[in-house]
């Protein structure tokens, strides 16, 4: 939740859907946060959306980044519980793929 401070430190009231008391309010509404920034309000503690992870082509390998391995596992509904290293993640993915496609 982001903290918003109004230019008028004594303002008590609403701006849109956000209620201020003594010039301070909180919200996580991205549209309201954009409005406040444009109109000179101080915005602190805003959470940034994580950048989307692109899954590389081919079979997962230790050369992949941890986030790529996690995204691959999530996309293929593979449980990575207990996998704490990239090697563990690759092994878990390979084991799940082998169990799903027995030779």
C-alpha positions, 0 to 999 in steps of 0.5 A: 500500500502506497502512502500519499501526502497531499500538497495541502498538509491539512486536507481532510476529504476525498480525492476520487476513491481515496480518503485523506486525513490531515493530508495523508492517505493510502491506496494501491489503486494504480489509476489513483497513484498516477493521478496523484503523481501528476498533480504534485502529491508525494507517493511513497512505497509504491509496489512495482509490478514485476517484469514478465519472464520470457521462457527460453526455447528448448529444454530447461537447463542450468544455464537458464535463470532461476526465474525462467526455470520457475516460469517454465515449471509454472507454465507446465504445472510442475511443483518445485517444492524443495528445489533450492538450486537451479540444479534442483529445479532442472532435475525436478522439471526433468523428473516431472517430464519423464513421469508425464511421458514414460518411454 
